[in-house]
Amino acid sequence: MAQSGTARRTVLMVKNCSREGPGLLEPLLKELGIAYAIVNLDAGEPFPDPRGYAALVVLGGPDSANDDTSRMRDELMRVRQALDEGIPFLGICLGLQVLVKAAGGSVVSSKVREVGWRDPQGTPYTISFVGPTHADPDPLLAGLPKIVPIFQLHGETVVLPDAQDKAAEEDDGGPGASLHLPGSHQSPAYPMTLLATGAHCENQLVRVGKDAYGIQGHLELTPEMLAVWAEQDPDLIPLGRDKLLAGHAAQQAAYEANGRRLLENFLRVAKLC
């Protein structure tokens, strides 16, 4: 585990996949003088107890929150611990899905696999912010435009409790069923608020409780990360490395400004800056 500073003022960042790192978040933490630790579950490192850390960030990866593995069961338990302790949380891609499942929602296959910069019809992926008025947004969204282009890489999506309850009569559970941890109640313990939607997958940005957030897409993306993904990720390889990098270069300044704004807003929510 790479670490700087003491745990109580440290941001714990958890990698589910070696190639999916914190992106824009790491240099931002360095710039602001905020200590952080990075744990790589993909390399066999254990998920530390998040209690006592200043904030928890869970990153993306190809696993599913529905995986019946000791690693995923432990990850769900650790995220639930963070929720129960009121630790500020940010989940990205798989991190969103783990958050929602740990809090009482569910994870299911997407009707459309969102991969890359554009959908199968060639339309750029964007997310649109909803909820509070744009003049008085959720703190995570302060200063962001109402519609934001976003890079996507997922085949599953989250179902929030209201929609989940409506479908309960038609579905008796299965791998997408919500998580019921020991000591938890049958109904979800945490309220969930939808903050952003997409054209194909509705639930793109979710707040759980007061200070826990998850985003499906990758606003943390840097060109260096994308170059590695384009060469290693089986869903991205067919799209072509040069084409993917060109898609980032065409909007890099605005894209990274939006990503940095969202990440800095989260650090403010966590009272770290």
N, C-alpha and C positions, 0 to 999 in steps of 0.2 A: 504494500500500500504506500503510494507516494503521498507525503503529507508535509504541510508547513503550518506552524502555529499550534496553539492549544485547542483541544477539541471543542470547548464551550463557545469559542468564537470562530469555529471552522465550518465551512460548507463541505458536506460529504457528498461526493459525486460518484455514482455507481454505474459502471459500464457493464452492459449485458453482452456486448460483442466487442472484441478488441478493436475493430476498425471504426466503431461508432463512439467517438470521444465527445468531449464537451464543446468543441468548436469555438465559437466566439466567446463562450463564457469564461474559458481559462484566461485569455489575455485581459479580459475585463476585470476579473478578480485580481490579477496581478497589478493592473493599473490603479485599482482602488485600494490596494493594500489589504485585501481580505484573504485570510488564510483558507486553504482548502486541502482536502485529501481526495485522492482518486483510487477507487477500488475496482479491480477488473474481475468480475465473476467468471468471465470466459477463460481466464487464466487459472482458475481454481481458487482464487482468493475468496475468503468468506465475507458475507455481508455483515458489517459490524452492527452492533446495537446502535440505532440512530439517536437514542436518547442522550442528551448532553451536547449534541452538535447544534450549531446555530441554524442550519437549514439542510435539507436533503434534496438532491437532484438525482433522478433515475433516468438514464438515457435509453436509447433505442436498441433494437436488435431483432434478429429473425425468429426468436422464440415466441411462444404464445403464453398469455396469462392463464390459458386453460391447460397448459402442460401439467400432467400429473407426475411431476418430478420433485425430488427433495429440494433441488435448487429453487424451483418456482414456488413451492410451498413456503420455503424459508423467506423468499423475497416478499411474498404477499404478507406474511406475518410481520416482517420488519416494517413494511409500509403502513400496515395497520397500527403498529406501535407508534410510528411517527404521527399518525392522525390522532391517536388517543392522547398523545402528549402535547398536541398543538404545535408541532414543529413545522415551520413553513416548508412547503414541498413543491417541487416542480418536476413533472414527468413529461418526457418527450417521447412520442411515438409509442413504443412498448411501455414506456414509463407512464403514459396516460392510461393505457389499458390496465396495467397493474393497479394504479391508483383507484380507478373506478371499480374494478372487481373487489379490491380490498375493502372498499367503502360500502359495498352492497349492490352495485350494479352488475352488469354482465358484459361479456365480450363474444361477438359472433362474427361469422364471415361477412365481408363487405359484398354488396351487390356488384360493385365495381372495384377492382384492384387499382388503387391509385399509385402510379409509379412514374417518377420523373417530374418534368415541368408541365406536361400537357396530358389531357385525357385522351382516350382513344379517338375522339373526333378532332383532336388538335387544338382544343381550347385550353388556355393556360389555367392551371389550378390556382384558385384564390380562396381565401376565407373571408367571410363577412361578419363583422362584430354585431352582436345582438344584445338584448338585455337592457341595462340602464341606458338612458339617452346618451348620445355621443358627446353631448356637452358635459355630462357628468358620468364618465365611464367607470367601470371597475378599475381599481388602482393598477392592475396589471396592464391595462390597455391605454393608460394615459399617454397622450401625445402621438398615438398611432393613427394612421388613416383608417377609415371605416372598412375599406376593402384592401386586402394585402395579398400579393402573389406569394405562393409558397411551394416548396419542393416536397413531394410526397413519396413515401416508400412503405406501403402497408397493404395487407390483404384482409385485415380484420378491423372491426370498428366497435365502439362501445355503445351499450344500450343503457340509458339512464333509468332510474327506478320507476318513474311514471309510465314510460313506454313498456318497461319490463312487466309491470303489474297488469297492463292491458293485454299483454300476450300470454299471461300465465295460464289462462284457461285452455289455450291451444297448445301449450308446450309443457311437458311434465319434467323439464330439467334437461340434463345432458351436459356435455362438456362446456357449454356456454353459460351454465347456471351460475348465479351469484355465489360468492364465497361466504360460508358461515363458519367463522373461526370459533374456537372454544370460548364460551362466555358471551358470544355475540347474540343478538336477537334475530328472529326470523326476518323481520322487516329491516330495511337499511337504517343504519345508525346515523348516517351523515346526509344532510341535504345536499343536492347537487344542482348547480346552476349552469345552464348552457350559455356560453359567452360568444361563441363564433360557430358559424355553419359553413358547409360547402355544398356544391351542386350535386355531388354524388353521395358523399358520406356526410350525414347531417351534423353529427356531434364532433366538431373539430377542436373545440377549446372549452374546457369544463372547469368550474370551480367546485371544490368539495369542501363543505364547511366554510371557514373564514379565510384561511391562508394556504390552502392546498390547491394547486392548479395542475392541469395536464393539457398538453397540446399535441395533436396528432401529427402535424407536419414538422418540417425541419427548418425553423428560422435561425437555428444556431449554425447552419451550414457555412463552411468556408470552402474556397476552391481547392485547397489542399486535401480536405476531407473528401470532397466530391471526386477528385482524381483517383483516390484509393478505392472509393466505393464503385466507381465506374469500371475499375479493373477487377474487382473481387466479388461484387454482389451479383448473383445469378439473375436477378430480375433487372438489373441495370445494364449488364454487359450487352444484351441485344440492342439497346438504344444507342450505343456508340459513345465512347469516351469524349471525342472531340465535340460532338453535338451537345452532350450534357454540359461540358465546360463552357461552351459558347453560350448556352442558355443562362448560365450564371454570370458570365462576363458582361452580357448585354444589360444586366440590371444590378451589377454588384454593389454600387454605392448605395442605392436606395434599399436594396435587399438587406445589406449588412446594417444599415442605419435602423431599419425596422427590427431586426433581430437584436441588435444591441439595446434598443429602447425597451423591448419586452423583457430582456434579461435584467437590465438595470432596474426596471420597475419591480421585478420580483425581489431583487436585493433590497429595495426600499420597503417592500411589504415585510420582508424578513428583518427590517430595522438594522441592516448592515451597512447602509450608506445613506 
